[in-house]
Amino acid sequence: MSWRNSLIPGVLIAFILVGCLKQEDKTGEGPRAKILLVNAALDAAPVNLLLDGNPISDSDLPFGSAGELNDNGYIPARPGIQTIGWKVGDEIYTEGKFLAWDPNAYYTVLHFDTAVNGFGSWTIIRDDPETTDTSARVRFINCVAGPDSLSLWLINPNDTLVVASRRAFLEFTGITGTDFTVNVVPGSWRYELIDKNNLVLDGGDFPVSAASMYSFIGIGETGATGDKQPRLLTILQKK
């Protein structure tokens, strides 16, 4: 496995190598860390994130899925310093590493790239999910493996909104544009995922609600068809 650690504002990845340290859970039902778990890795086995040996998602996530979609996208987890590991298919992987999760903080744990033996690359993004009462906020992360650079447009009868323009696969350029910085007025929109030759790879209706956030995760592989055809995984999120 490998980690892609980006030095962009808002990312906090604190690995602490400490033999036997384990934080006692005294948080009860107090403040939680919130974690969005996404499996965007080609050929990946179903995966889960383990904190102190416990999976955070009720179900392992196959390729093209995310956890806790029925509420706000984020899975509540105990904050503090915990061991980190992975469940990949029927296998458990741990490296004796610890990671600090802050209470009342929001994170995206992203599994991407092309998996080897069912396991791809991972990165952790610290989110800054500010919302407004009058609009939604959206972001686009390109996890479509390959050399294509992709754009995301939102379209309604009165407006075309460019969410992202020719953004490369994050394996090539590192993580960019991970903040929820694009404001969208509520209403009925259509999304379109567009390649560098201005061909529409994926599109669909997109109803927008105020005081919400949306992540568009590009998944698949450049030039592929079927299950690996480039498309968008759309995730509704709320604080």
Secondary structure as the mmCIF struct_conf table of DSSP 4:
data_model
#
loop_
_struct_conf.conf_type_id
_struct_conf.id
_struct_conf.beg_label_comp_id
_struct_conf.beg_label_asym_id
_struct_conf.beg_label_seq_id
_struct_conf.end_label_comp_id
_struct_conf.end_label_asym_id
_struct_conf.end_label_seq_id
STRN STRN1 SER A 2 TRP A 3
BEND BEND1 ILE A 8 ILE A 8
TURN_TY1_P TURN_TY1_P1 PRO A 9 GLY A 10
STRN STRN2 PHE A 15 PHE A 15
TURN_TY1_P TURN_TY1_P2 GLY A 19 CYS A 20
TURN_TY1_P TURN_TY1_P3 GLY A 28 GLU A 29
BEND BEND2 GLY A 30 GLY A 30
STRN STRN3 ALA A 33 ASN A 39
STRN STRN4 LEU A 42 LEU A 42
TURN_TY1_P TURN_TY1_P4 ASP A 43 ASP A 43
HELX_LH_PP_P HELX_LH_PP_P1 ALA A 44 PRO A 46
STRN STRN5 VAL A 47 LEU A 51
TURN_TY1_P TURN_TY1_P5 ASP A 52 GLY A 53
STRN STRN6 ASN A 54 PRO A 55
BEND BEND3 ILE A 56 SER A 59
HELX_LH_PP_P HELX_LH_PP_P2 ASP A 60 ASP A 60
STRN STRN7 LEU A 61 LEU A 61
HELX_LH_PP_P HELX_LH_PP_P3 PRO A 62 PRO A 62
TURN_TY1_P TURN_TY1_P6 PHE A 63 GLY A 64
STRN STRN8 SER A 65 ALA A 66
BEND BEND4 GLY A 67 GLY A 67
TURN_TY1_P TURN_TY1_P7 LEU A 69 ASN A 72
BEND BEND5 GLY A 73 GLY A 73
HELX_LH_PP_P HELX_LH_PP_P4 TYR A 74 TYR A 74
STRN STRN9 ILE A 75 ALA A 77
STRN STRN10 GLY A 80 VAL A 88
TURN_TY1_P TURN_TY1_P8 GLY A 89 ASP A 90
STRN STRN11 GLU A 91 TRP A 101
TURN_TY1_P TURN_TY1_P9 PRO A 103 ASN A 104
STRN STRN12 TYR A 106 VAL A 116
TURN_TY1_P TURN_TY1_P10 ASN A 117 GLY A 118
STRN STRN13 PHE A 119 ASP A 127
BEND BEND6 ASP A 133 THR A 134
STRN STRN14 ALA A 136 ASN A 142
STRN STRN15 ALA A 145 ALA A 145
BEND BEND7 GLY A 146 PRO A 147
STRN STRN16 SER A 149 ASN A 156
TURN_TY1_P TURN_TY1_P11 PRO A 157 ASN A 158
STRN STRN17 ASP A 159 ALA A 168
HELX_LH_PP_P HELX_LH_PP_P5 PHE A 169 PHE A 169
HELX_RH_AL_P HELX_RH_AL_P1 LEU A 170 THR A 173
BEND BEND8 ASP A 179 ASP A 179
STRN STRN18 VAL A 182 VAL A 184
BEND BEND9 PRO A 186 PRO A 186
STRN STRN19 GLY A 187 ILE A 194
TURN_TY1_P TURN_TY1_P12 LYS A 196 ASN A 197
BEND BEND10 ASN A 198 ASN A 198
STRN STRN20 VAL A 200 VAL A 208
TURN_TY1_P TURN_TY1_P13 ALA A 210 ALA A 211
STRN STRN21 MET A 213 ILE A 219
BEND BEND11 GLY A 220 GLY A 220
STRN STRN22 GLU A 221 GLU A 221
TURN_TY1_P TURN_TY1_P14 THR A 222 GLY A 223
HELX_RH_3T_P HELX_RH_3T_P1 GLY A 226 LYS A 228
BEND BEND12 GLN A 229 GLN A 229
STRN STRN23 ARG A 231 GLN A 237
#
